[in-house]
Amino acid sequence: MKRLTLTALLLLCCFFTPISANDNGKKSDLNIQKITVSDELRAKHTLKPHHEHLAFDCIDCHTNQGDDPSKFKNIKDEGCLSCHGTKKLLAQRLKFMDTLKANPHNSVHDGPTLYCDECHFEHKP
């Protein structure tokens, strides 16, 4: 049975666009970018199950990259950390693994300096 965890709920909060008020104090419409992603492109760039479960779409991570998903580039660490927090925070959350020297976010050799995509590949197994 799949359960929506507190972490998943916190991640969802990262993607709500704030509603701004105009000069009259009324809320304006959300400015949400619509893109079309072909079935072929979705099949080629599948999402990890945890992100798919949260109903993420390409634009959720590939912000400010235009409206042609075939031209999207790697989001790098900044994109991942915009929702997952800092590398230091990730290392602290997995501190229980330090006693076995197995915390991948606080590596014995590299500390919390590894690039996210050295281990995490969103669109690959």
FENRA-V143210 format. One line per field, one symbol per residue. phi: phi as a letter, one per 30 degrees, with the letter a starting at -180 (. if undefined). psi: psi as a letter, one per 40 degrees, with the letter a starting at -180 (. if undefined). burial: 1 if it has 9 or more other C-alpha atoms within 8 Angstrom, else 0. A space follows every 50 residues. Layout:
BEGIN
phi = ???
psi = ???
burial = ???
END
This chain:
BEGIN
phi = .dbddedddddeddcdddcccdddidddddccdcbccdddddddbdcded ddddidbeddccdhciccedcdcedheeddddcdiddddddddceedddc hcddcbeedciccddeddbccdcbd
psi = hhihidddddddddehhihiiadeeihiihghhhihhiddddddgiiidd dddefiideddgiffaegdeeiiheaddddeddeaidddddddfddedde feheegiddeafeiideddhhdei.
burial = 00000001101100000000100000000000000000001100010000 11000000001100100110010011101110000010011001001100 0010111000110001000000100
END
